[in-house]
């Protein structure tokens, strides 16, 4: 008896375990520069990203009662921003 799985079954198993790269497009909120990047596990859901050479003063103003977090090292040259409304605001 042949113990090898049929070719189609081996193939579908390989597809299930093989990780396919998932790409996302980072786009600077200030100048519109884009870069394709593979999202990292630690990346949160960014409100937006911007090139690290911009002055943070060029960013949209944070509404009162909101908290902003910055994440360096997004892609090759971006900083990620997460703006979150505080509960009760
Ligand atoms: Zn930019």
PDB file of the backbone (N, CA, C, O) and the ligand in Angstrom, with CONECT records:
HET     ZN  A 101       1
ATOM      1  N   UNK A   1       0.831  -1.202   0.000  1.00  0.00           N
ATOM      2  CA  UNK A   1       0.000   0.000   0.000  1.00  0.00           C
ATOM      3  C   UNK A   1       0.867   1.253   0.000  1.00  0.00           C
ATOM      4  O   UNK A   1       1.884   1.320   0.690  1.00  0.00           O
ATOM      5  N   UNK A   2       0.459   2.223  -0.767  1.00  0.00           N
ATOM      6  CA  UNK A   2       1.233   3.452  -0.905  1.00  0.00           C
ATOM      7  C   UNK A   2       0.891   4.411   0.235  1.00  0.00           C
ATOM      8  O   UNK A   2      -0.258   4.834   0.369  1.00  0.00           O
ATOM      9  N   UNK A   3       1.886   4.754   1.053  1.00  0.00           N
ATOM     10  CA  UNK A   3       1.606   5.637   2.188  1.00  0.00           C
ATOM     11  C   UNK A   3       1.791   7.117   1.863  1.00  0.00           C
ATOM     12  O   UNK A   3       1.444   7.978   2.671  1.00  0.00           O
ATOM     13  N   UNK A   4       2.330   7.412   0.701  1.00  0.00           N
ATOM     14  CA  UNK A   4       2.474   8.819   0.327  1.00  0.00           C
ATOM     15  C   UNK A   4       1.108   9.420   0.015  1.00  0.00           C
ATOM     16  O   UNK A   4       0.290   8.788  -0.654  1.00  0.00           O
ATOM     17  N   UNK A   5       0.859  10.621   0.490  1.00  0.00           N
ATOM     18  CA  UNK A   5      -0.417  11.257   0.153  1.00  0.00           C
ATOM     19  C   UNK A   5      -0.435  11.612  -1.320  1.00  0.00           C
ATOM     20  O   UNK A   5       0.616  11.861  -1.911  1.00  0.00           O
ATOM     21  N   UNK A   6      -1.611  11.638  -1.917  1.00  0.00           N
ATOM     22  CA  UNK A   6      -1.705  12.059  -3.319  1.00  0.00           C
ATOM     23  C   UNK A   6      -1.132  13.455  -3.503  1.00  0.00           C
ATOM     24  O   UNK A   6      -1.104  14.262  -2.573  1.00  0.00           O
ATOM     25  N   UNK A   7      -0.678  13.724  -4.721  1.00  0.00           N
ATOM     26  CA  UNK A   7      -0.009  14.993  -4.985  1.00  0.00           C
ATOM     27  C   UNK A   7      -0.875  16.199  -4.612  1.00  0.00           C
ATOM     28  O   UNK A   7      -0.382  17.176  -4.048  1.00  0.00           O
ATOM     29  N   UNK A   8      -2.160  16.120  -4.930  1.00  0.00           N
ATOM     30  CA  UNK A   8      -3.022  17.284  -4.647  1.00  0.00           C
ATOM     31  C   UNK A   8      -3.131  17.544  -3.151  1.00  0.00           C
ATOM     32  O   UNK A   8      -3.272  18.684  -2.709  1.00  0.00           O
ATOM     33  N   UNK A   9      -3.061  16.438  -2.365  1.00  0.00           N
ATOM     34  CA  UNK A   9      -3.188  16.612  -0.927  1.00  0.00           C
ATOM     35  C   UNK A   9      -1.902  17.218  -0.360  1.00  0.00           C
ATOM     36  O   UNK A   9      -1.954  18.119   0.478  1.00  0.00           O
ATOM     37  N   UNK A  10      -0.758  16.725  -0.815  1.00  0.00           N
ATOM     38  CA  UNK A  10       0.509  17.284  -0.365  1.00  0.00           C
ATOM     39  C   UNK A  10       0.576  18.770  -0.704  1.00  0.00           C
ATOM     40  O   UNK A  10       1.051  19.585   0.087  1.00  0.00           O
ATOM     41  N   UNK A  11       0.090  19.101  -1.897  1.00  0.00           N
ATOM     42  CA  UNK A  11       0.118  20.489  -2.330  1.00  0.00           C
ATOM     43  C   UNK A  11      -0.745  21.376  -1.435  1.00  0.00           C
ATOM     44  O   UNK A  11      -0.329  22.469  -1.051  1.00  0.00           O
ATOM     45  N   UNK A  12      -1.938  20.906  -1.106  1.00  0.00           N
ATOM     46  CA  UNK A  12      -2.821  21.749  -0.308  1.00  0.00           C
ATOM     47  C   UNK A  12      -2.281  21.877   1.113  1.00  0.00           C
ATOM     48  O   UNK A  12      -2.485  22.904   1.759  1.00  0.00           O
ATOM     49  N   UNK A  13      -1.593  20.845   1.608  1.00  0.00           N
ATOM     50  CA  UNK A  13      -0.983  20.967   2.929  1.00  0.00           C
ATOM     51  C   UNK A  13       0.134  22.001   2.910  1.00  0.00           C
ATOM     52  O   UNK A  13       0.276  22.793   3.842  1.00  0.00           O
ATOM     53  N   UNK A  14       0.929  21.988   1.839  1.00  0.00           N
ATOM     54  CA  UNK A  14       2.032  22.935   1.725  1.00  0.00           C
ATOM     55  C   UNK A  14       1.504  24.367   1.689  1.00  0.00           C
ATOM     56  O   UNK A  14       2.096  25.271   2.279  1.00  0.00           O
ATOM     57  N   UNK A  15       0.391  24.562   0.996  1.00  0.00           N
ATOM     58  CA  UNK A  15      -0.186  25.900   0.910  1.00  0.00           C
ATOM     59  C   UNK A  15      -0.669  26.393   2.265  1.00  0.00           C
ATOM     60  O   UNK A  15      -0.595  27.580   2.580  1.00  0.00           O
ATOM     61  N   UNK A  16      -1.163  25.450   3.053  1.00  0.00           N
ATOM     62  CA  UNK A  16      -1.721  25.856   4.332  1.00  0.00           C
ATOM     63  C   UNK A  16      -0.625  26.274   5.314  1.00  0.00           C
ATOM     64  O   UNK A  16      -0.804  27.216   6.086  1.00  0.00           O
ATOM     65  N   UNK A  17       0.506  25.573   5.282  1.00  0.00           N
ATOM     66  CA  UNK A  17       1.565  25.885   6.247  1.00  0.00           C
ATOM     67  C   UNK A  17       2.490  26.977   5.733  1.00  0.00           C
ATOM     68  O   UNK A  17       3.083  27.707   6.528  1.00  0.00           O
ATOM     69  N   UNK A  18       2.622  27.103   4.412  1.00  0.00           N
ATOM     70  CA  UNK A  18       3.524  28.099   3.852  1.00  0.00           C
ATOM     71  C   UNK A  18       2.975  29.490   4.065  1.00  0.00           C
ATOM     72  O   UNK A  18       1.834  29.784   3.708  1.00  0.00           O
ATOM     73  N   UNK A  19       3.805  30.354   4.656  1.00  0.00           N
ATOM     74  CA  UNK A  19       3.366  31.723   4.893  1.00  0.00           C
ATOM     75  C   UNK A  19       3.569  32.551   3.635  1.00  0.00           C
ATOM     76  O   UNK A  19       4.679  32.634   3.109  1.00  0.00           O
ATOM     77  N   UNK A  20       2.506  33.155   3.161  1.00  0.00           N
ATOM     78  CA  UNK A  20       2.650  34.043   2.019  1.00  0.00           C
ATOM     79  C   UNK A  20       2.918  35.449   2.528  1.00  0.00           C
ATOM     80  O   UNK A  20       2.274  35.908   3.471  1.00  0.00           O
ATOM     81  N   UNK A  21       3.868  36.130   1.903  1.00  0.00           N
ATOM     82  CA  UNK A  21       4.136  37.504   2.335  1.00  0.00           C
ATOM     83  C   UNK A  21       2.927  38.385   2.086  1.00  0.00           C
ATOM     84  O   UNK A  21       2.324  38.340   1.013  1.00  0.00           O
ATOM     85  N   UNK A  22       2.577  39.181   3.077  1.00  0.00           N
ATOM     86  CA  UNK A  22       1.474  40.111   2.941  1.00  0.00           C
ATOM     87  C   UNK A  22       2.051  41.522   2.937  1.00  0.00           C
ATOM     88  O   UNK A  22       2.713  41.945   3.884  1.00  0.00           O
ATOM     89  N   UNK A  23       1.792  42.216   1.881  1.00  0.00           N
ATOM     90  CA  UNK A  23       2.366  43.553   1.740  1.00  0.00           C
ATOM     91  C   UNK A  23       1.327  44.625   1.996  1.00  0.00           C
ATOM     92  O   UNK A  23       0.139  44.455   1.725  1.00  0.00           O
ATOM     93  N   UNK A  24       1.807  45.717   2.520  1.00  0.00           N
ATOM     94  CA  UNK A  24       0.949  46.861   2.720  1.00  0.00           C
ATOM     95  C   UNK A  24       1.660  48.073   2.145  1.00  0.00           C
ATOM     96  O   UNK A  24       2.878  48.053   1.968  1.00  0.00           O
ATOM     97  N   UNK A  25       0.920  49.115   1.855  1.00  0.00           N
ATOM     98  CA  UNK A  25       1.532  50.337   1.355  1.00  0.00           C
ATOM     99  C   UNK A  25       1.508  51.400   2.437  1.00  0.00           C
ATOM    100  O   UNK A  25       0.451  51.787   2.935  1.00  0.00           O
ATOM    101  N   UNK A  26       2.708  51.865   2.789  1.00  0.00           N
ATOM    102  CA  UNK A  26       2.806  52.972   3.732  1.00  0.00           C
ATOM    103  C   UNK A  26       2.766  54.259   2.921  1.00  0.00           C
ATOM    104  O   UNK A  26       3.476  54.389   1.924  1.00  0.00           O
ATOM    105  N   UNK A  27       1.939  55.209   3.342  1.00  0.00           N
ATOM    106  CA  UNK A  27       1.877  56.484   2.634  1.00  0.00           C
ATOM    107  C   UNK A  27       1.973  57.630   3.616  1.00  0.00           C
ATOM    108  O   UNK A  27       1.192  57.734   4.562  1.00  0.00           O
ATOM    109  N   UNK A  28       2.950  58.488   3.370  1.00  0.00           N
ATOM    110  CA  UNK A  28       3.177  59.626   4.248  1.00  0.00           C
ATOM    111  C   UNK A  28       1.981  60.575   4.195  1.00  0.00           C
ATOM    112  O   UNK A  28       1.536  60.977   3.120  1.00  0.00           O
ATOM    113  N   UNK A  29       1.471  60.923   5.373  1.00  0.00           N
ATOM    114  CA  UNK A  29       0.313  61.816   5.455  1.00  0.00           C
ATOM    115  C   UNK A  29       0.685  63.236   5.039  1.00  0.00           C
ATOM    116  O   UNK A  29      -0.183  64.024   4.663  1.00  0.00           O
ATOM    117  N   UNK A  30       1.976  63.563   5.106  1.00  0.00           N
ATOM    118  CA  UNK A  30       2.403  64.940   4.831  1.00  0.00           C
ATOM    119  C   UNK A  30       2.759  65.139   3.363  1.00  0.00           C
ATOM    120  O   UNK A  30       2.267  66.075   2.732  1.00  0.00           O
ATOM    121  N   UNK A  31       3.607  64.272   2.808  1.00  0.00           N
ATOM    122  CA  UNK A  31       4.069  64.503   1.433  1.00  0.00           C
ATOM    123  C   UNK A  31       3.579  63.449   0.442  1.00  0.00           C
ATOM    124  O   UNK A  31       3.789  63.592  -0.763  1.00  0.00           O
ATOM    125  N   UNK A  32       2.934  62.398   0.931  1.00  0.00           N
ATOM    126  CA  UNK A  32       2.355  61.421   0.025  1.00  0.00           C
ATOM    127  C   UNK A  32       3.327  60.379  -0.512  1.00  0.00           C
ATOM    128  O   UNK A  32       2.957  59.576  -1.368  1.00  0.00           O
ATOM    129  N   UNK A  33       4.573  60.378  -0.019  1.00  0.00           N
ATOM    130  CA  UNK A  33       5.530  59.345  -0.427  1.00  0.00           C
ATOM    131  C   UNK A  33       5.006  57.978  -0.006  1.00  0.00           C
ATOM    132  O   UNK A  33       4.442  57.820   1.076  1.00  0.00           O
ATOM    133  N   UNK A  34       5.200  57.001  -0.873  1.00  0.00           N
ATOM    134  CA  UNK A  34       4.722  55.670  -0.529  1.00  0.00           C
ATOM    135  C   UNK A  34       5.870  54.670  -0.523  1.00  0.00           C
ATOM    136  O   UNK A  34       6.911  54.875  -1.148  1.00  0.00           O
ATOM    137  N   UNK A  35       5.645  53.594   0.196  1.00  0.00           N
ATOM    138  CA  UNK A  35       6.619  52.517   0.247  1.00  0.00           C
ATOM    139  C   UNK A  35       5.862  51.226   0.531  1.00  0.00           C
ATOM    140  O   UNK A  35       4.980  51.184   1.389  1.00  0.00           O
ATOM    141  N   UNK A  36       6.215  50.184  -0.194  1.00  0.00           N
ATOM    142  CA  UNK A  36       5.626  48.879   0.082  1.00  0.00           C
ATOM    143  C   UNK A  36       6.414  48.236   1.216  1.00  0.00           C
ATOM    144  O   UNK A  36       7.645  48.234   1.199  1.00  0.00           O
ATOM    145  N   UNK A  37       5.715  47.697   2.186  1.00  0.00           N
ATOM    146  CA  UNK A  37       6.392  47.090   3.325  1.00  0.00           C
ATOM    147  C   UNK A  37       5.616  45.868   3.793  1.00  0.00           C
ATOM    148  O   UNK A  37       4.404  45.756   3.607  1.00  0.00           O
ATOM    149  N   UNK A  38       6.355  44.968   4.400  1.00  0.00           N
ATOM    150  CA  UNK A  38       5.691  43.821   5.008  1.00  0.00           C
ATOM    151  C   UNK A  38       5.396  44.163   6.458  1.00  0.00           C
ATOM    152  O   UNK A  38       6.315  44.441   7.229  1.00  0.00           O
ATOM    153  N   UNK A  39       4.128  44.146   6.836  1.00  0.00           N
ATOM    154  CA  UNK A  39       3.767  44.503   8.218  1.00  0.00           C
ATOM    155  C   UNK A  39       4.443  43.582   9.221  1.00  0.00           C
ATOM    156  O   UNK A  39       4.506  42.368   9.028  1.00  0.00           O
ATOM    157  N   UNK A  40       4.945  44.178  10.294  1.00  0.00           N
ATOM    158  CA  UNK A  40       5.549  43.395  11.371  1.00  0.00           C
ATOM    159  C   UNK A  40       4.481  43.029  12.392  1.00  0.00           C
ATOM    160  O   UNK A  40       3.447  43.685  12.517  1.00  0.00           O
ATOM    161  N   UNK A  41       4.775  41.961  13.112  1.00  0.00           N
ATOM    162  CA  UNK A  41       3.802  41.498  14.109  1.00  0.00           C
ATOM    163  C   UNK A  41       3.487  42.566  15.144  1.00  0.00           C
ATOM    164  O   UNK A  41       2.362  42.659  15.635  1.00  0.00           O
ATOM    165  N   UNK A  42       4.496  43.375  15.472  1.00  0.00           N
ATOM    166  CA  UNK A  42       4.310  44.348  16.551  1.00  0.00           C
ATOM    167  C   UNK A  42       3.661  45.643  16.089  1.00  0.00           C
ATOM    168  O   UNK A  42       3.387  46.528  16.900  1.00  0.00           O
ATOM    169  N   UNK A  43       3.415  45.757  14.787  1.00  0.00           N
ATOM    170  CA  UNK A  43       2.797  46.987  14.315  1.00  0.00           C
ATOM    171  C   UNK A  43       1.348  47.055  14.782  1.00  0.00           C
ATOM    172  O   UNK A  43       0.577  46.117  14.581  1.00  0.00           O
ATOM    173  N   UNK A  44       0.986  48.172  15.406  1.00  0.00           N
ATOM    174  CA  UNK A  44      -0.443  48.355  15.705  1.00  0.00           C
ATOM    175  C   UNK A  44      -1.156  48.851  14.456  1.00  0.00           C
ATOM    176  O   UNK A  44      -0.540  48.980  13.399  1.00  0.00           O
ATOM    177  N   UNK A  45      -2.407  49.122  14.566  1.00  0.00           N
ATOM    178  CA  UNK A  45      -3.163  49.720  13.462  1.00  0.00           C
ATOM    179  C   UNK A  45      -2.859  51.213  13.440  1.00  0.00           C
ATOM    180  O   UNK A  45      -3.361  51.964  14.277  1.00  0.00           O
ATOM    181  N   UNK A  46      -2.030  51.649  12.475  1.00  0.00           N
ATOM    182  CA  UNK A  46      -1.637  53.050  12.464  1.00  0.00           C
ATOM    183  C   UNK A  46      -2.766  53.945  11.968  1.00  0.00           C
ATOM    184  O   UNK A  46      -3.475  53.617  11.017  1.00  0.00           O
ATOM    185  N   UNK A  47      -2.911  55.081  12.640  1.00  0.00           N
ATOM    186  CA  UNK A  47      -3.847  56.086  12.140  1.00  0.00           C
ATOM    187  C   UNK A  47      -3.290  56.648  10.839  1.00  0.00           C
ATOM    188  O   UNK A  47      -4.018  56.834   9.864  1.00  0.00           O
ATOM    189  N   UNK A  48      -1.980  56.915  10.842  1.00  0.00           N
ATOM    190  CA  UNK A  48      -1.261  57.282   9.637  1.00  0.00           C
ATOM    191  C   UNK A  48       0.230  57.154   9.892  1.00  0.00           C
ATOM    192  O   UNK A  48       0.663  56.948  11.026  1.00  0.00           O
ATOM    193  N   UNK A  49       1.001  57.275   8.841  1.00  0.00           N
ATOM    194  CA  UNK A  49       2.459  57.253   8.972  1.00  0.00           C
ATOM    195  C   UNK A  49       3.020  58.493   8.287  1.00  0.00           C
ATOM    196  O   UNK A  49       2.370  59.089   7.428  1.00  0.00           O
ATOM    197  N   UNK A  50       4.240  58.876   8.677  1.00  0.00           N
ATOM    198  CA  UNK A  50       4.887  59.989   7.996  1.00  0.00           C
ATOM    199  C   UNK A  50       6.388  59.742   7.945  1.00  0.00           C
ATOM    200  O   UNK A  50       6.933  58.988   8.752  1.00  0.00           O
ATOM    201  N   UNK A  51       7.057  60.390   6.977  1.00  0.00           N
ATOM    202  CA  UNK A  51       8.503  60.243   6.831  1.00  0.00           C
ATOM    203  C   UNK A  51       9.186  60.784   8.083  1.00  0.00           C
ATOM    204  O   UNK A  51       8.755  61.788   8.651  1.00  0.00           O
ATOM    205  N   UNK A  52      10.249  60.113   8.506  1.00  0.00           N
ATOM    206  CA  UNK A  52      10.868  60.519   9.764  1.00  0.00           C
ATOM    207  C   UNK A  52      11.595  61.862   9.672  1.00  0.00           C
ATOM    208  O   UNK A  52      11.973  62.439  10.693  1.00  0.00           O
ATOM    209  N   UNK A  53      11.790  62.362   8.437  1.00  0.00           N
ATOM    210  CA  UNK A  53      12.502  63.637   8.330  1.00  0.00           C
ATOM    211  C   UNK A  53      11.577  64.842   8.480  1.00  0.00           C
ATOM    212  O   UNK A  53      12.049  65.976   8.561  1.00  0.00           O
ATOM    213  N   UNK A  54      10.258  64.607   8.517  1.00  0.00           N
ATOM    214  CA  UNK A  54       9.346  65.740   8.684  1.00  0.00           C
ATOM    215  C   UNK A  54       9.344  66.221  10.120  1.00  0.00           C
ATOM    216  O   UNK A  54       9.650  65.477  11.052  1.00  0.00           O
ATOM    217  N   UNK A  55       8.989  67.493  10.272  1.00  0.00           N
ATOM    218  CA  UNK A  55       8.786  68.057  11.603  1.00  0.00           C
ATOM    219  C   UNK A  55       7.428  67.577  12.111  1.00  0.00           C
ATOM    220  O   UNK A  55       6.427  67.728  11.412  1.00  0.00           O
ATOM    221  N   UNK A  56       7.375  67.004  13.305  1.00  0.00           N
ATOM    222  CA  UNK A  56       6.084  66.534  13.838  1.00  0.00           C
ATOM    223  C   UNK A  56       5.045  67.644  13.892  1.00  0.00           C
ATOM    224  O   UNK A  56       3.846  67.372  13.945  1.00  0.00           O
ATOM    225  N   UNK A  57       5.503  68.905  13.877  1.00  0.00           N
ATOM    226  CA  UNK A  57       4.567  70.022  13.871  1.00  0.00           C
ATOM    227  C   UNK A  57       3.739  70.090  12.602  1.00  0.00           C
ATOM    228  O   UNK A  57       2.718  70.777  12.559  1.00  0.00           O
ATOM    229  N   UNK A  58       4.179  69.369  11.552  1.00  0.00           N
ATOM    230  CA  UNK A  58       3.421  69.352  10.300  1.00  0.00           C
ATOM    231  C   UNK A  58       2.263  68.361  10.346  1.00  0.00           C
ATOM    232  O   UNK A  58       1.432  68.317   9.438  1.00  0.00           O
ATOM    233  N   UNK A  59       2.219  67.580  11.395  1.00  0.00           N
ATOM    234  CA  UNK A  59       1.153  66.574  11.497  1.00  0.00           C
ATOM    235  C   UNK A  59      -0.183  67.226  11.831  1.00  0.00           C
ATOM    236  O   UNK A  59      -0.229  68.313  12.407  1.00  0.00           O
ATOM    237  N   UNK A  60      -1.271  66.546  11.462  1.00  0.00           N
ATOM    238  CA  UNK A  60      -2.596  67.042  11.881  1.00  0.00           C
ATOM    239  C   UNK A  60      -2.645  67.185  13.393  1.00  0.00           C
ATOM    240  O   UNK A  60      -2.058  66.383  14.120  1.00  0.00           O
ATOM    241  N   UNK A  61      -3.332  68.184  13.852  1.00  0.00           N
ATOM    242  CA  UNK A  61      -3.405  68.445  15.279  1.00  0.00           C
ATOM    243  C   UNK A  61      -4.198  67.354  15.987  1.00  0.00           C
ATOM    244  O   UNK A  61      -5.177  66.823  15.464  1.00  0.00           O
ATOM    245  N   UNK A  62      -3.745  67.042  17.184  1.00  0.00           N
ATOM    246  CA  UNK A  62      -4.427  66.023  17.974  1.00  0.00           C
ATOM    247  C   UNK A  62      -5.630  66.668  18.665  1.00  0.00           C
ATOM    248  O   UNK A  62      -5.486  67.662  19.378  1.00  0.00           O
ATOM    249  N   UNK A  63      -6.819  66.093  18.446  1.00  0.00           N
ATOM    250  CA  UNK A  63      -8.000  66.674  19.112  1.00  0.00           C
ATOM    251  C   UNK A  63      -7.854  66.596  20.629  1.00  0.00           C
ATOM    252  O   UNK A  63      -7.168  65.716  21.150  1.00  0.00           O
ATOM    253  N   UNK A  64      -8.499  67.516  21.329  1.00  0.00           N
ATOM    254  CA  UNK A  64      -8.454  67.513  22.785  1.00  0.00           C
ATOM    255  C   UNK A  64      -8.994  66.185  23.316  1.00  0.00           C
ATOM    256  O   UNK A  64     -10.005  65.676  22.832  1.00  0.00           O
ATOM    257  N   UNK A  65      -8.319  65.645  24.297  1.00  0.00           N
ATOM    258  CA  UNK A  65      -8.783  64.403  24.889  1.00  0.00           C
ATOM    259  C   UNK A  65      -8.298  63.161  24.154  1.00  0.00           C
ATOM    260  O   UNK A  65      -8.703  62.044  24.478  1.00  0.00           O
ATOM    261  N   UNK A  66      -7.427  63.358  23.160  1.00  0.00           N
ATOM    262  CA  UNK A  66      -6.874  62.221  22.439  1.00  0.00           C
ATOM    263  C   UNK A  66      -5.435  62.002  22.858  1.00  0.00           C
ATOM    264  O   UNK A  66      -4.760  62.922  23.320  1.00  0.00           O
ATOM    265  N   UNK A  67      -4.976  60.776  22.694  1.00  0.00           N
ATOM    266  CA  UNK A  67      -3.600  60.433  23.019  1.00  0.00           C
ATOM    267  C   UNK A  67      -2.909  59.932  21.759  1.00  0.00           C
ATOM    268  O   UNK A  67      -3.464  59.133  21.005  1.00  0.00           O
ATOM    269  N   UNK A  68      -1.681  60.418  21.543  1.00  0.00           N
ATOM    270  CA  UNK A  68      -0.930  60.033  20.346  1.00  0.00           C
ATOM    271  C   UNK A  68       0.269  59.174  20.729  1.00  0.00           C
ATOM    272  O   UNK A  68       1.021  59.509  21.645  1.00  0.00           O
ATOM    273  N   UNK A  69       0.435  58.077  20.027  1.00  0.00           N
ATOM    274  CA  UNK A  69       1.620  57.230  20.222  1.00  0.00           C
ATOM    275  C   UNK A  69       2.419  57.214  18.931  1.00  0.00           C
ATOM    276  O   UNK A  69       1.859  57.184  17.835  1.00  0.00           O
ATOM    277  N   UNK A  70       3.750  57.236  19.080  1.00  0.00           N
ATOM    278  CA  UNK A  70       4.615  57.199  17.907  1.00  0.00           C
ATOM    279  C   UNK A  70       5.422  55.918  17.893  1.00  0.00           C
ATOM    280  O   UNK A  70       5.871  55.440  18.934  1.00  0.00           O
ATOM    281  N   UNK A  71       5.601  55.366  16.703  1.00  0.00           N
ATOM    282  CA  UNK A  71       6.387  54.144  16.546  1.00  0.00           C
ATOM    283  C   UNK A  71       7.467  54.384  15.505  1.00  0.00           C
ATOM    284  O   UNK A  71       7.175  54.554  14.321  1.00  0.00           O
ATOM    285  N   UNK A  72       8.704  54.396  15.949  1.00  0.00           N
ATOM    286  CA  UNK A  72       9.838  54.589  15.040  1.00  0.00           C
ATOM    287  C   UNK A  72      10.116  53.325  14.246  1.00  0.00           C
ATOM    288  O   UNK A  72       9.726  52.222  14.630  1.00  0.00           O
ATOM    289  N   UNK A  73      10.801  53.520  13.127  1.00  0.00           N
ATOM    290  CA  UNK A  73      11.308  52.374  12.380  1.00  0.00           C
ATOM    291  C   UNK A  73      10.256  51.609  11.620  1.00  0.00           C
ATOM    292  O   UNK A  73      10.332  50.385  11.512  1.00  0.00           O
ATOM    293  N   UNK A  74       9.268  52.317  11.086  1.00  0.00           N
ATOM    294  CA  UNK A  74       8.246  51.674  10.265  1.00  0.00           C
ATOM    295  C   UNK A  74       8.724  51.687   8.814  1.00  0.00           C
ATOM    296  O   UNK A  74       9.010  52.749   8.261  1.00  0.00           O
ATOM    297  N   UNK A  75       8.809  50.519   8.204  1.00  0.00           N
ATOM    298  CA  UNK A  75       9.393  50.457   6.867  1.00  0.00           C
ATOM    299  C   UNK A  75      10.841  50.916   6.952  1.00  0.00           C
ATOM    300  O   UNK A  75      11.517  50.652   7.947  1.00  0.00           O
ATOM    301  N   UNK A  76      11.325  51.602   5.918  1.00  0.00           N
ATOM    302  CA  UNK A  76      12.717  52.037   5.940  1.00  0.00           C
ATOM    303  C   UNK A  76      12.860  53.459   6.464  1.00  0.00           C
ATOM    304  O   UNK A  76      13.942  53.846   6.906  1.00  0.00           O
ATOM    305  N   UNK A  77      11.779  54.251   6.422  1.00  0.00           N
ATOM    306  CA  UNK A  77      11.947  55.655   6.788  1.00  0.00           C
ATOM    307  C   UNK A  77      10.688  56.308   7.334  1.00  0.00           C
ATOM    308  O   UNK A  77      10.543  57.529   7.266  1.00  0.00           O
ATOM    309  N   UNK A  78       9.787  55.517   7.869  1.00  0.00           N
ATOM    310  CA  UNK A  78       8.542  56.094   8.349  1.00  0.00           C
ATOM    311  C   UNK A  78       8.414  56.010   9.860  1.00  0.00           C
ATOM    312  O   UNK A  78       9.033  55.178  10.523  1.00  0.00           O
ATOM    313  N   UNK A  79       7.583  56.909  10.374  1.00  0.00           N
ATOM    314  CA  UNK A  79       7.183  56.854  11.773  1.00  0.00           C
ATOM    315  C   UNK A  79       5.681  56.631  11.778  1.00  0.00           C
ATOM    316  O   UNK A  79       4.937  57.318  11.078  1.00  0.00           O
ATOM    317  N   UNK A  80       5.250  55.682  12.560  1.00  0.00           N
ATOM    318  CA  UNK A  80       3.822  55.374  12.625  1.00  0.00           C
ATOM    319  C   UNK A  80       3.160  56.141  13.754  1.00  0.00           C
ATOM    320  O   UNK A  80       3.744  56.321  14.822  1.00  0.00           O
ATOM    321  N   UNK A  81       1.950  56.588  13.512  1.00  0.00           N
ATOM    322  CA  UNK A  81       1.188  57.344  14.508  1.00  0.00           C
ATOM    323  C   UNK A  81      -0.107  56.611  14.805  1.00  0.00           C
ATOM    324  O   UNK A  81      -0.814  56.163  13.902  1.00  0.00           O
ATOM    325  N   UNK A  82      -0.402  56.499  16.098  1.00  0.00           N
ATOM    326  CA  UNK A  82      -1.698  55.962  16.488  1.00  0.00           C
ATOM    327  C   UNK A  82      -2.374  56.992  17.378  1.00  0.00           C
ATOM    328  O   UNK A  82      -1.907  57.268  18.483  1.00  0.00           O
ATOM    329  N   UNK A  83      -3.455  57.550  16.905  1.00  0.00           N
ATOM    330  CA  UNK A  83      -4.244  58.505  17.689  1.00  0.00           C
ATOM    331  C   UNK A  83      -5.458  57.782  18.256  1.00  0.00           C
ATOM    332  O   UNK A  83      -6.214  57.137  17.529  1.00  0.00           O
ATOM    333  N   UNK A  84      -5.627  57.902  19.553  1.00  0.00           N
ATOM    334  CA  UNK A  84      -6.735  57.203  20.210  1.00  0.00           C
ATOM    335  C   UNK A  84      -7.495  58.180  21.100  1.00  0.00           C
ATOM    336  O   UNK A  84      -6.895  58.948  21.852  1.00  0.00           O
ATOM    337  N   UNK A  85      -8.798  58.143  21.007  1.00  0.00           N
ATOM    338  CA  UNK A  85      -9.628  58.983  21.879  1.00  0.00           C
ATOM    339  C   UNK A  85      -9.672  58.351  23.257  1.00  0.00           C
ATOM    340  O   UNK A  85      -9.914  57.153  23.401  1.00  0.00           O
ATOM    341  N   UNK A  86      -9.435  59.176  24.267  1.00  0.00           N
ATOM    342  CA  UNK A  86      -9.537  58.671  25.628  1.00  0.00           C
ATOM    343  C   UNK A  86     -11.008  58.373  25.947  1.00  0.00           C
ATOM    344  O   UNK A  86     -11.908  59.090  25.510  1.00  0.00           O
ATOM    345  N   UNK A  87     -11.229  57.322  26.704  1.00  0.00           N
ATOM    346  CA  UNK A  87     -12.619  57.013  27.075  1.00  0.00           C
ATOM    347  C   UNK A  87     -13.248  58.198  27.791  1.00  0.00           C
ATOM    348  O   UNK A  87     -12.607  58.831  28.630  1.00  0.00           O
ATOM    349  N   UNK A  88     -14.473  58.493  27.470  1.00  0.00           N
ATOM    350  CA  UNK A  88     -15.180  59.570  28.147  1.00  0.00           C
ATOM    351  C   UNK A  88     -14.998  60.922  27.499  1.00  0.00           C
ATOM    352  O   UNK A  88     -15.606  61.901  27.932  1.00  0.00           O
ATOM    353  N   UNK A  89     -14.166  60.999  26.457  1.00  0.00           N
ATOM    354  CA  UNK A  89     -13.962  62.295  25.810  1.00  0.00           C
ATOM    355  C   UNK A  89     -14.926  62.454  24.639  1.00  0.00           C
ATOM    356  O   UNK A  89     -14.912  63.482  23.962  1.00  0.00           O
TER     357      UNK A  89
HETATM  358 ZN    ZN A 101       6.739  62.554   3.838  1.00  0.00          ZN
END
